[in-house]
Amino acid sequence: MISFKNVYKRYPDGFEALKNVAFTIDAGELVYLTGHSGAGKSTLLKLIAAIERPTSGHITVSEQNVNALKKSTIPFLRRSLGIIFQDQKILYDRSVFANVMLPLQIRGFEKKISAARVRAALDKVGLLAKETANPITLSGGEKQRLCIARAVVHRPSILIADEPTANLDVDYAQSIMEVFRSFQQVGVTVLIATHDVTLLNDTRYRTLTLNQGKLIS
């Protein structure tokens, strides 16, 4: 489902963010990605989504050779991905419903089908009762649930999240993780970049650890 082979990423200023990284994540797996600040976690996630391109090495996502993708075909790769950014990118001039609807509008889904999918996604994360609310009125945990609903509304096969439990208390963090686990249980591949020690102590799931751009475990 996701495969990195001898991947390097060097930026124009000479900084080498990733060095000879190799791993495979199978379909339906939930995997944690950890490492110190600047270890290369965000770069790795961006490479999966073709937001960045590797300097060398080979990346496969959903049986697609990411290295060989033309710019015009990248949107087709991203249709298989649900991405939850650390900075959330919530639109505060739109309702909860409209925020989740946006990815479907971009893809040209029919309005009636889109509305049904939006409400199903909101129900899945426990926000259906707040579909008309402005996001500014939501708690931190509810905003993160909104981001998850928006990421999964188009039913991706891969879900990647950058620090989804950051700045949340323990109870909210656990509730967010239950949402991710529920997606993994129905076959979605989930990759979560995190510093949350309580998550990393969960031995049910594999952890990839980066240190100065190298995969050390």
mmCIF file of the C-alpha atoms, coordinates in Angstrom:
data_MODEL
# 
_entry.id   MODEL 
# 
loop_
_atom_site.group_PDB 
_atom_site.id 
_atom_site.type_symbol 
_atom_site.label_atom_id 
_atom_site.label_alt_id 
_atom_site.label_comp_id 
_atom_site.label_asym_id 
_atom_site.label_entity_id 
_atom_site.label_seq_id 
_atom_site.pdbx_PDB_ins_code 
_atom_site.Cartn_x 
_atom_site.Cartn_y 
_atom_site.Cartn_z 
_atom_site.occupancy 
_atom_site.B_iso_or_equiv 
_atom_site.pdbx_formal_charge 
_atom_site.auth_seq_id 
_atom_site.auth_comp_id 
_atom_site.auth_asym_id 
_atom_site.auth_atom_id 
_atom_site.pdbx_PDB_model_num 
ATOM 1   C CA . MET A 1 1   ? 0.000   0.000  0.000   1.00 0.00 ? 1   MET A CA 1 
ATOM 2   C CA . ILE A 1 2   ? 2.857   2.410  0.914   1.00 0.00 ? 2   ILE A CA 1 
ATOM 3   C CA . SER A 1 3   ? 6.462   1.542  0.100   1.00 0.00 ? 3   SER A CA 1 
ATOM 4   C CA . PHE A 1 4   ? 9.669   3.579  0.431   1.00 0.00 ? 4   PHE A CA 1 
ATOM 5   C CA . LYS A 1 5   ? 12.907  2.151  -0.988  1.00 0.00 ? 5   LYS A CA 1 
ATOM 6   C CA . ASN A 1 6   ? 16.227  3.971  -0.432  1.00 0.00 ? 6   ASN A CA 1 
ATOM 7   C CA . VAL A 1 7   ? 14.475  7.350  -0.337  1.00 0.00 ? 7   VAL A CA 1 
ATOM 8   C CA . TYR A 1 8   ? 16.491  10.546 0.050   1.00 0.00 ? 8   TYR A CA 1 
ATOM 9   C CA . LYS A 1 9   ? 15.099  14.070 0.213   1.00 0.00 ? 9   LYS A CA 1 
ATOM 10  C CA . ARG A 1 10  ? 17.507  16.981 -0.095  1.00 0.00 ? 10  ARG A CA 1 
ATOM 11  C CA . TYR A 1 11  ? 16.207  20.560 -0.214  1.00 0.00 ? 11  TYR A CA 1 
ATOM 12  C CA . PRO A 1 12  ? 17.781  23.279 -2.428  1.00 0.00 ? 12  PRO A CA 1 
ATOM 13  C CA . ASP A 1 13  ? 19.624  24.779 0.566   1.00 0.00 ? 13  ASP A CA 1 
ATOM 14  C CA . GLY A 1 14  ? 21.440  21.451 1.002   1.00 0.00 ? 14  GLY A CA 1 
ATOM 15  C CA . PHE A 1 15  ? 19.489  20.225 4.034   1.00 0.00 ? 15  PHE A CA 1 
ATOM 16  C CA . GLU A 1 16  ? 18.979  16.463 3.820   1.00 0.00 ? 16  GLU A CA 1 
ATOM 17  C CA . ALA A 1 17  ? 15.594  15.799 5.424   1.00 0.00 ? 17  ALA A CA 1 
ATOM 18  C CA . LEU A 1 18  ? 15.486  12.053 4.708   1.00 0.00 ? 18  LEU A CA 1 
ATOM 19  C CA . LYS A 1 19  ? 18.421  9.684  4.253   1.00 0.00 ? 19  LYS A CA 1 
ATOM 20  C CA . ASN A 1 20  ? 18.045  6.204  2.747   1.00 0.00 ? 20  ASN A CA 1 
ATOM 21  C CA . VAL A 1 21  ? 14.582  5.596  4.229   1.00 0.00 ? 21  VAL A CA 1 
ATOM 22  C CA . ALA A 1 22  ? 13.007  2.217  3.490   1.00 0.00 ? 22  ALA A CA 1 
ATOM 23  C CA . PHE A 1 23  ? 9.798   0.672  4.856   1.00 0.00 ? 23  PHE A CA 1 
ATOM 24  C CA . THR A 1 24  ? 6.518   -0.900 3.764   1.00 0.00 ? 24  THR A CA 1 
ATOM 25  C CA . ILE A 1 25  ? 3.048   -0.354 5.227   1.00 0.00 ? 25  ILE A CA 1 
ATOM 26  C CA . ASP A 1 26  ? 0.519   -3.008 4.285   1.00 0.00 ? 26  ASP A CA 1 
ATOM 27  C CA . ALA A 1 27  ? -3.084  -2.334 3.325   1.00 0.00 ? 27  ALA A CA 1 
ATOM 28  C CA . GLY A 1 28  ? -5.285  -1.983 6.407   1.00 0.00 ? 28  GLY A CA 1 
ATOM 29  C CA . GLU A 1 29  ? -2.399  -1.370 8.823   1.00 0.00 ? 29  GLU A CA 1 
ATOM 30  C CA . LEU A 1 30  ? -2.295  1.386  11.467  1.00 0.00 ? 30  LEU A CA 1 
ATOM 31  C CA . VAL A 1 31  ? 1.250   2.688  11.958  1.00 0.00 ? 31  VAL A CA 1 
ATOM 32  C CA . TYR A 1 32  ? 2.718   5.465  14.103  1.00 0.00 ? 32  TYR A CA 1 
ATOM 33  C CA . LEU A 1 33  ? 5.542   7.706  12.855  1.00 0.00 ? 33  LEU A CA 1 
ATOM 34  C CA . THR A 1 34  ? 7.659   9.438  15.475  1.00 0.00 ? 34  THR A CA 1 
ATOM 35  C CA . GLY A 1 35  ? 10.931  11.289 15.962  1.00 0.00 ? 35  GLY A CA 1 
ATOM 36  C CA . HIS A 1 36  ? 12.319  14.570 17.289  1.00 0.00 ? 36  HIS A CA 1 
ATOM 37  C CA . SER A 1 37  ? 11.286  17.935 15.837  1.00 0.00 ? 37  SER A CA 1 
ATOM 38  C CA . GLY A 1 38  ? 12.993  18.217 12.461  1.00 0.00 ? 38  GLY A CA 1 
ATOM 39  C CA . ALA A 1 39  ? 13.536  14.453 12.151  1.00 0.00 ? 39  ALA A CA 1 
ATOM 40  C CA . GLY A 1 40  ? 11.734  14.358 8.799   1.00 0.00 ? 40  GLY A CA 1 
ATOM 41  C CA . LYS A 1 41  ? 8.206   13.258 9.733   1.00 0.00 ? 41  LYS A CA 1 
ATOM 42  C CA . SER A 1 42  ? 6.333   16.008 7.893   1.00 0.00 ? 42  SER A CA 1 
ATOM 43  C CA . THR A 1 43  ? 8.607   15.622 4.860   1.00 0.00 ? 43  THR A CA 1 
ATOM 44  C CA . LEU A 1 44  ? 7.818   11.914 4.750   1.00 0.00 ? 44  LEU A CA 1 
ATOM 45  C CA . LEU A 1 45  ? 4.069   12.575 4.820   1.00 0.00 ? 45  LEU A CA 1 
ATOM 46  C CA . LYS A 1 46  ? 4.420   15.173 2.055   1.00 0.00 ? 46  LYS A CA 1 
ATOM 47  C CA . LEU A 1 47  ? 6.274   12.665 -0.108  1.00 0.00 ? 47  LEU A CA 1 
ATOM 48  C CA . ILE A 1 48  ? 3.397   10.194 0.235   1.00 0.00 ? 48  ILE A CA 1 
ATOM 49  C CA . ALA A 1 49  ? 0.965   12.843 -1.029  1.00 0.00 ? 49  ALA A CA 1 
ATOM 50  C CA . ALA A 1 50  ? 3.386   14.061 -3.739  1.00 0.00 ? 50  ALA A CA 1 
ATOM 51  C CA . ILE A 1 51  ? 3.404   17.524 -2.137  1.00 0.00 ? 51  ILE A CA 1 
ATOM 52  C CA . GLU A 1 52  ? 7.177   17.066 -2.209  1.00 0.00 ? 52  GLU A CA 1 
ATOM 53  C CA . ARG A 1 53  ? 9.183   14.805 -4.541  1.00 0.00 ? 53  ARG A CA 1 
ATOM 54  C CA . PRO A 1 54  ? 12.136  12.620 -3.458  1.00 0.00 ? 54  PRO A CA 1 
ATOM 55  C CA . THR A 1 55  ? 15.645  13.510 -4.530  1.00 0.00 ? 55  THR A CA 1 
ATOM 56  C CA . SER A 1 56  ? 16.281  9.810  -5.162  1.00 0.00 ? 56  SER A CA 1 
ATOM 57  C CA . GLY A 1 57  ? 14.803  6.447  -4.297  1.00 0.00 ? 57  GLY A CA 1 
ATOM 58  C CA . HIS A 1 58  ? 11.466  4.851  -5.059  1.00 0.00 ? 58  HIS A CA 1 
ATOM 59  C CA . ILE A 1 59  ? 8.020   5.533  -3.548  1.00 0.00 ? 59  ILE A CA 1 
ATOM 60  C CA . THR A 1 60  ? 4.886   3.497  -4.260  1.00 0.00 ? 60  THR A CA 1 
ATOM 61  C CA . VAL A 1 61  ? 1.450   4.521  -2.966  1.00 0.00 ? 61  VAL A CA 1 
ATOM 62  C CA . SER A 1 62  ? -1.682  2.533  -3.840  1.00 0.00 ? 62  SER A CA 1 
ATOM 63  C CA . GLU A 1 63  ? 0.306   0.678  -6.528  1.00 0.00 ? 63  GLU A CA 1 
ATOM 64  C CA . GLN A 1 64  ? 1.288   3.973  -8.159  1.00 0.00 ? 64  GLN A CA 1 
ATOM 65  C CA . ASN A 1 65  ? 4.906   4.944  -8.767  1.00 0.00 ? 65  ASN A CA 1 
ATOM 66  C CA . VAL A 1 66  ? 4.929   8.402  -7.166  1.00 0.00 ? 66  VAL A CA 1 
ATOM 67  C CA . ASN A 1 67  ? 8.303   9.269  -8.714  1.00 0.00 ? 67  ASN A CA 1 
ATOM 68  C CA . ALA A 1 68  ? 6.909   8.845  -12.228 1.00 0.00 ? 68  ALA A CA 1 
ATOM 69  C CA . LEU A 1 69  ? 3.667   10.779 -11.749 1.00 0.00 ? 69  LEU A CA 1 
ATOM 70  C CA . LYS A 1 70  ? 3.120   13.752 -14.017 1.00 0.00 ? 70  LYS A CA 1 
ATOM 71  C CA . LYS A 1 71  ? 1.827   16.910 -12.368 1.00 0.00 ? 71  LYS A CA 1 
ATOM 72  C CA . SER A 1 72  ? -1.539  16.441 -14.099 1.00 0.00 ? 72  SER A CA 1 
ATOM 73  C CA . THR A 1 73  ? -2.012  12.978 -12.559 1.00 0.00 ? 73  THR A CA 1 
ATOM 74  C CA . ILE A 1 74  ? -1.197  13.886 -8.939  1.00 0.00 ? 74  ILE A CA 1 
ATOM 75  C CA . PRO A 1 75  ? -4.864  14.744 -8.147  1.00 0.00 ? 75  PRO A CA 1 
ATOM 76  C CA . PHE A 1 76  ? -5.787  11.160 -9.046  1.00 0.00 ? 76  PHE A CA 1 
ATOM 77  C CA . LEU A 1 77  ? -3.252  9.850  -6.512  1.00 0.00 ? 77  LEU A CA 1 
ATOM 78  C CA . ARG A 1 78  ? -4.678  12.142 -3.845  1.00 0.00 ? 78  ARG A CA 1 
ATOM 79  C CA . ARG A 1 79  ? -8.168  10.737 -4.376  1.00 0.00 ? 79  ARG A CA 1 
ATOM 80  C CA . SER A 1 80  ? -6.965  7.636  -2.522  1.00 0.00 ? 80  SER A CA 1 
ATOM 81  C CA . LEU A 1 81  ? -5.637  9.764  0.357   1.00 0.00 ? 81  LEU A CA 1 
ATOM 82  C CA . GLY A 1 82  ? -7.237  11.492 3.315   1.00 0.00 ? 82  GLY A CA 1 
ATOM 83  C CA . ILE A 1 83  ? -4.846  14.075 4.769   1.00 0.00 ? 83  ILE A CA 1 
ATOM 84  C CA . ILE A 1 84  ? -5.140  15.757 8.169   1.00 0.00 ? 84  ILE A CA 1 
ATOM 85  C CA . PHE A 1 85  ? -2.709  18.658 8.442   1.00 0.00 ? 85  PHE A CA 1 
ATOM 86  C CA . GLN A 1 86  ? -1.236  19.874 11.715  1.00 0.00 ? 86  GLN A CA 1 
ATOM 87  C CA . ASP A 1 87  ? -2.478  23.421 11.059  1.00 0.00 ? 87  ASP A CA 1 
ATOM 88  C CA . GLN A 1 88  ? -6.000  22.059 10.343  1.00 0.00 ? 88  GLN A CA 1 
ATOM 89  C CA . LYS A 1 89  ? -6.817  24.484 7.482   1.00 0.00 ? 89  LYS A CA 1 
ATOM 90  C CA . ILE A 1 90  ? -10.399 24.950 8.698   1.00 0.00 ? 90  ILE A CA 1 
ATOM 91  C CA . LEU A 1 91  ? -12.483 27.569 6.845   1.00 0.00 ? 91  LEU A CA 1 
ATOM 92  C CA . TYR A 1 92  ? -14.069 29.743 9.533   1.00 0.00 ? 92  TYR A CA 1 
ATOM 93  C CA . ASP A 1 93  ? -16.342 31.577 7.109   1.00 0.00 ? 93  ASP A CA 1 
ATOM 94  C CA . ARG A 1 94  ? -18.231 28.322 6.402   1.00 0.00 ? 94  ARG A CA 1 
ATOM 95  C CA . SER A 1 95  ? -20.312 25.972 8.522   1.00 0.00 ? 95  SER A CA 1 
ATOM 96  C CA . VAL A 1 96  ? -19.150 22.566 9.727   1.00 0.00 ? 96  VAL A CA 1 
ATOM 97  C CA . PHE A 1 97  ? -21.250 20.985 6.948   1.00 0.00 ? 97  PHE A CA 1 
ATOM 98  C CA . ALA A 1 98  ? -19.756 23.256 4.260   1.00 0.00 ? 98  ALA A CA 1 
ATOM 99  C CA . ASN A 1 99  ? -16.196 22.531 5.418   1.00 0.00 ? 99  ASN A CA 1 
ATOM 100 C CA . VAL A 1 100 ? -16.730 18.798 4.987   1.00 0.00 ? 100 VAL A CA 1 
ATOM 101 C CA . MET A 1 101 ? -18.595 19.279 1.700   1.00 0.00 ? 101 MET A CA 1 
ATOM 102 C CA . LEU A 1 102 ? -15.682 21.142 0.069   1.00 0.00 ? 102 LEU A CA 1 
ATOM 103 C CA . PRO A 1 103 ? -13.615 18.111 -1.097  1.00 0.00 ? 103 PRO A CA 1 
ATOM 104 C CA . LEU A 1 104 ? -16.682 16.636 -2.789  1.00 0.00 ? 104 LEU A CA 1 
ATOM 105 C CA . GLN A 1 105 ? -17.492 19.936 -4.505  1.00 0.00 ? 105 GLN A CA 1 
ATOM 106 C CA . ILE A 1 106 ? -13.949 20.086 -5.861  1.00 0.00 ? 106 ILE A CA 1 
ATOM 107 C CA . ARG A 1 107 ? -14.329 16.563 -7.231  1.00 0.00 ? 107 ARG A CA 1 
ATOM 108 C CA . GLY A 1 108 ? -17.671 17.387 -8.847  1.00 0.00 ? 108 GLY A CA 1 
ATOM 109 C CA . PHE A 1 109 ? -19.914 15.056 -6.850  1.00 0.00 ? 109 PHE A CA 1 
ATOM 110 C CA . GLU A 1 110 ? -23.663 15.429 -7.359  1.00 0.00 ? 110 GLU A CA 1 
ATOM 111 C CA . LYS A 1 111 ? -25.206 17.572 -4.616  1.00 0.00 ? 111 LYS A CA 1 
ATOM 112 C CA . LYS A 1 112 ? -27.612 14.982 -3.176  1.00 0.00 ? 112 LYS A CA 1 
ATOM 113 C CA . ILE A 1 113 ? -24.931 12.291 -2.994  1.00 0.00 ? 113 ILE A CA 1 
ATOM 114 C CA . SER A 1 114 ? -22.491 14.784 -1.457  1.00 0.00 ? 114 SER A CA 1 
ATOM 115 C CA . ALA A 1 115 ? -24.940 15.785 1.282   1.00 0.00 ? 115 ALA A CA 1 
ATOM 116 C CA . ALA A 1 116 ? -25.497 12.151 2.236   1.00 0.00 ? 116 ALA A CA 1 
ATOM 117 C CA . ARG A 1 117 ? -21.740 11.509 2.377   1.00 0.00 ? 117 ARG A CA 1 
ATOM 118 C CA . VAL A 1 118 ? -21.114 14.627 4.468   1.00 0.00 ? 118 VAL A CA 1 
ATOM 119 C CA . ARG A 1 119 ? -23.735 13.628 7.031   1.00 0.00 ? 119 ARG A CA 1 
ATOM 120 C CA . ALA A 1 120 ? -22.368 10.070 7.150   1.00 0.00 ? 120 ALA A CA 1 
ATOM 121 C CA . ALA A 1 121 ? -18.850 11.405 7.800   1.00 0.00 ? 121 ALA A CA 1 
ATOM 122 C CA . LEU A 1 122 ? -20.057 13.808 10.482  1.00 0.00 ? 122 LEU A CA 1 
ATOM 123 C CA . ASP A 1 123 ? -22.051 11.022 12.129  1.00 0.00 ? 123 ASP A CA 1 
ATOM 124 C CA . LYS A 1 124 ? -18.953 8.799  12.122  1.00 0.00 ? 124 LYS A CA 1 
ATOM 125 C CA . VAL A 1 125 ? -16.950 11.382 14.102  1.00 0.00 ? 125 VAL A CA 1 
ATOM 126 C CA . GLY A 1 126 ? -19.827 12.421 16.373  1.00 0.00 ? 126 GLY A CA 1 
ATOM 127 C CA . LEU A 1 127 ? -20.484 15.878 14.887  1.00 0.00 ? 127 LEU A CA 1 
ATOM 128 C CA . LEU A 1 128 ? -23.779 15.386 13.068  1.00 0.00 ? 128 LEU A CA 1 
ATOM 129 C CA . ALA A 1 129 ? -25.647 17.498 15.611  1.00 0.00 ? 129 ALA A CA 1 
ATOM 130 C CA . LYS A 1 130 ? -23.295 20.428 14.864  1.00 0.00 ? 130 LYS A CA 1 
ATOM 131 C CA . GLU A 1 131 ? -23.481 20.438 11.071  1.00 0.00 ? 131 GLU A CA 1 
ATOM 132 C CA . THR A 1 132 ? -24.864 24.006 10.987  1.00 0.00 ? 132 THR A CA 1 
ATOM 133 C CA . ALA A 1 133 ? -22.405 25.380 13.567  1.00 0.00 ? 133 ALA A CA 1 
ATOM 134 C CA . ASN A 1 134 ? -19.548 27.731 12.768  1.00 0.00 ? 134 ASN A CA 1 
ATOM 135 C CA . PRO A 1 135 ? -16.202 25.999 13.467  1.00 0.00 ? 135 PRO A CA 1 
ATOM 136 C CA . ILE A 1 136 ? -15.158 28.867 15.747  1.00 0.00 ? 136 ILE A CA 1 
ATOM 137 C CA . THR A 1 137 ? -17.678 27.553 18.307  1.00 0.00 ? 137 THR A CA 1 
ATOM 138 C CA . LEU A 1 138 ? -16.155 24.054 18.424  1.00 0.00 ? 138 LEU A CA 1 
ATOM 139 C CA . SER A 1 139 ? -13.797 22.773 21.101  1.00 0.00 ? 139 SER A CA 1 
ATOM 140 C CA . GLY A 1 140 ? -10.269 21.693 20.179  1.00 0.00 ? 140 GLY A CA 1 
ATOM 141 C CA . GLY A 1 141 ? -11.261 18.041 20.013  1.00 0.00 ? 141 GLY A CA 1 
ATOM 142 C CA . GLU A 1 142 ? -14.332 18.835 17.912  1.00 0.00 ? 142 GLU A CA 1 
ATOM 143 C CA . LYS A 1 143 ? -12.220 20.824 15.437  1.00 0.00 ? 143 LYS A CA 1 
ATOM 144 C CA . GLN A 1 144 ? -9.944  17.805 15.051  1.00 0.00 ? 144 GLN A CA 1 
ATOM 145 C CA . ARG A 1 145 ? -13.002 15.609 14.447  1.00 0.00 ? 145 ARG A CA 1 
ATOM 146 C CA . LEU A 1 146 ? -14.125 18.081 11.785  1.00 0.00 ? 146 LEU A CA 1 
ATOM 147 C CA . CYS A 1 147 ? -10.748 17.713 10.069  1.00 0.00 ? 147 CYS A CA 1 
ATOM 148 C CA . ILE A 1 148 ? -11.069 13.930 10.164  1.00 0.00 ? 148 ILE A CA 1 
ATOM 149 C CA . ALA A 1 149 ? -14.577 14.062 8.670   1.00 0.00 ? 149 ALA A CA 1 
ATOM 150 C CA . ARG A 1 150 ? -13.333 16.311 5.858   1.00 0.00 ? 150 ARG A CA 1 
ATOM 151 C CA . ALA A 1 151 ? -10.407 13.954 5.199   1.00 0.00 ? 151 ALA A CA 1 
ATOM 152 C CA . VAL A 1 152 ? -12.567 10.817 4.960   1.00 0.00 ? 152 VAL A CA 1 
ATOM 153 C CA . VAL A 1 153 ? -15.718 12.141 3.267   1.00 0.00 ? 153 VAL A CA 1 
ATOM 154 C CA . HIS A 1 154 ? -14.486 10.967 -0.164  1.00 0.00 ? 154 HIS A CA 1 
ATOM 155 C CA . ARG A 1 155 ? -13.791 7.500  1.337   1.00 0.00 ? 155 ARG A CA 1 
ATOM 156 C CA . PRO A 1 156 ? -10.007 7.243  0.874   1.00 0.00 ? 156 PRO A CA 1 
ATOM 157 C CA . SER A 1 157 ? -8.114  3.979  1.222   1.00 0.00 ? 157 SER A CA 1 
ATOM 158 C CA . ILE A 1 158 ? -5.224  5.713  3.053   1.00 0.00 ? 158 ILE A CA 1 
ATOM 159 C CA . LEU A 1 159 ? -5.508  8.197  5.920   1.00 0.00 ? 159 LEU A CA 1 
ATOM 160 C CA . ILE A 1 160 ? -2.433  10.184 7.013   1.00 0.00 ? 160 ILE A CA 1 
ATOM 161 C CA . ALA A 1 161 ? -2.397  12.583 9.958   1.00 0.00 ? 161 ALA A CA 1 
ATOM 162 C CA . ASP A 1 162 ? 0.249   15.005 11.248  1.00 0.00 ? 162 ASP A CA 1 
ATOM 163 C CA . GLU A 1 163 ? 0.109   15.317 15.078  1.00 0.00 ? 163 GLU A CA 1 
ATOM 164 C CA . PRO A 1 164 ? -3.701  14.883 15.299  1.00 0.00 ? 164 PRO A CA 1 
ATOM 165 C CA . THR A 1 165 ? -3.729  14.776 19.123  1.00 0.00 ? 165 THR A CA 1 
ATOM 166 C CA . ALA A 1 166 ? -1.410  17.762 19.688  1.00 0.00 ? 166 ALA A CA 1 
ATOM 167 C CA . ASN A 1 167 ? -2.726  20.272 22.258  1.00 0.00 ? 167 ASN A CA 1 
ATOM 168 C CA . LEU A 1 168 ? -5.605  17.972 23.285  1.00 0.00 ? 168 LEU A CA 1 
ATOM 169 C CA . ASP A 1 169 ? -6.131  16.640 26.802  1.00 0.00 ? 169 ASP A CA 1 
ATOM 170 C CA . VAL A 1 170 ? -5.854  12.898 27.416  1.00 0.00 ? 170 VAL A CA 1 
ATOM 171 C CA . ASP A 1 171 ? -9.579  12.145 27.115  1.00 0.00 ? 171 ASP A CA 1 
ATOM 172 C CA . TYR A 1 172 ? -9.957  14.054 23.844  1.00 0.00 ? 172 TYR A CA 1 
ATOM 173 C CA . ALA A 1 173 ? -6.783  12.466 22.470  1.00 0.00 ? 173 ALA A CA 1 
ATOM 174 C CA . GLN A 1 174 ? -8.090  8.992  23.251  1.00 0.00 ? 174 GLN A CA 1 
ATOM 175 C CA . SER A 1 175 ? -11.442 9.749  21.628  1.00 0.00 ? 175 SER A CA 1 
ATOM 176 C CA . ILE A 1 176 ? -9.682  10.967 18.481  1.00 0.00 ? 176 ILE A CA 1 
ATOM 177 C CA . MET A 1 177 ? -7.624  7.775  18.392  1.00 0.00 ? 177 MET A CA 1 
ATOM 178 C CA . GLU A 1 178 ? -10.772 5.683  18.689  1.00 0.00 ? 178 GLU A CA 1 
ATOM 179 C CA . VAL A 1 179 ? -11.992 7.357  15.508  1.00 0.00 ? 179 VAL A CA 1 
ATOM 180 C CA . PHE A 1 180 ? -8.753  6.435  13.695  1.00 0.00 ? 180 PHE A CA 1 
ATOM 181 C CA . ARG A 1 181 ? -8.949  2.860  14.972  1.00 0.00 ? 181 ARG A CA 1 
ATOM 182 C CA . SER A 1 182 ? -12.529 2.570  13.742  1.00 0.00 ? 182 SER A CA 1 
ATOM 183 C CA . PHE A 1 183 ? -11.390 3.456  10.218  1.00 0.00 ? 183 PHE A CA 1 
ATOM 184 C CA . GLN A 1 184 ? -8.506  0.989  10.397  1.00 0.00 ? 184 GLN A CA 1 
ATOM 185 C CA . GLN A 1 185 ? -10.919 -1.736 11.491  1.00 0.00 ? 185 GLN A CA 1 
ATOM 186 C CA . VAL A 1 186 ? -12.877 -1.358 8.241   1.00 0.00 ? 186 VAL A CA 1 
ATOM 187 C CA . GLY A 1 187 ? -9.744  -1.647 6.096   1.00 0.00 ? 187 GLY A CA 1 
ATOM 188 C CA . VAL A 1 188 ? -8.399  1.916  5.813   1.00 0.00 ? 188 VAL A CA 1 
ATOM 189 C CA . THR A 1 189 ? -4.602  2.193  6.011   1.00 0.00 ? 189 THR A CA 1 
ATOM 190 C CA . VAL A 1 190 ? -3.710  4.755  8.708   1.00 0.00 ? 190 VAL A CA 1 
ATOM 191 C CA . LEU A 1 191 ? -0.359  6.527  9.258   1.00 0.00 ? 191 LEU A CA 1 
ATOM 192 C CA . ILE A 1 192 ? -0.128  8.935  12.196  1.00 0.00 ? 192 ILE A CA 1 
ATOM 193 C CA . ALA A 1 193 ? 2.850   11.211 12.888  1.00 0.00 ? 193 ALA A CA 1 
ATOM 194 C CA . THR A 1 194 ? 2.921   11.857 16.627  1.00 0.00 ? 194 THR A CA 1 
ATOM 195 C CA . HIS A 1 195 ? 4.955   12.761 19.716  1.00 0.00 ? 195 HIS A CA 1 
ATOM 196 C CA . ASP A 1 196 ? 2.203   11.460 22.024  1.00 0.00 ? 196 ASP A CA 1 
ATOM 197 C CA . VAL A 1 197 ? 3.928   8.979  24.359  1.00 0.00 ? 197 VAL A CA 1 
ATOM 198 C CA . THR A 1 198 ? 0.638   7.403  25.434  1.00 0.00 ? 198 THR A CA 1 
ATOM 199 C CA . LEU A 1 199 ? -0.047  6.463  21.808  1.00 0.00 ? 199 LEU A CA 1 
ATOM 200 C CA . LEU A 1 200 ? 3.474   5.163  21.223  1.00 0.00 ? 200 LEU A CA 1 
ATOM 201 C CA . ASN A 1 201 ? 3.154   2.850  24.240  1.00 0.00 ? 201 ASN A CA 1 
ATOM 202 C CA . ASP A 1 202 ? 0.255   1.112  22.485  1.00 0.00 ? 202 ASP A CA 1 
ATOM 203 C CA . THR A 1 203 ? 2.059   -2.047 21.399  1.00 0.00 ? 203 THR A CA 1 
ATOM 204 C CA . ARG A 1 204 ? -0.811  -3.229 19.185  1.00 0.00 ? 204 ARG A CA 1 
ATOM 205 C CA . TYR A 1 205 ? 0.571   -1.059 16.396  1.00 0.00 ? 205 TYR A CA 1 
ATOM 206 C CA . ARG A 1 206 ? 3.941   -0.696 14.704  1.00 0.00 ? 206 ARG A CA 1 
ATOM 207 C CA . THR A 1 207 ? 6.049   2.452  15.195  1.00 0.00 ? 207 THR A CA 1 
ATOM 208 C CA . LEU A 1 208 ? 8.482   3.928  12.654  1.00 0.00 ? 208 LEU A CA 1 
ATOM 209 C CA . THR A 1 209 ? 11.096  6.156  14.329  1.00 0.00 ? 209 THR A CA 1 
ATOM 210 C CA . LEU A 1 210 ? 13.090  8.823  12.493  1.00 0.00 ? 210 LEU A CA 1 
ATOM 211 C CA . ASN A 1 211 ? 16.280  10.395 13.814  1.00 0.00 ? 211 ASN A CA 1 
ATOM 212 C CA . GLN A 1 212 ? 17.956  13.174 11.783  1.00 0.00 ? 212 GLN A CA 1 
ATOM 213 C CA . GLY A 1 213 ? 16.319  11.878 8.630   1.00 0.00 ? 213 GLY A CA 1 
ATOM 214 C CA . LYS A 1 214 ? 17.231  8.227  9.138   1.00 0.00 ? 214 LYS A CA 1 
ATOM 215 C CA . LEU A 1 215 ? 14.778  5.461  9.975   1.00 0.00 ? 215 LEU A CA 1 
ATOM 216 C CA . ILE A 1 216 ? 16.267  3.897  13.126  1.00 0.00 ? 216 ILE A CA 1 
ATOM 217 C CA . SER A 1 217 ? 13.472  1.485  14.090  1.00 0.00 ? 217 SER A CA 1 
# 
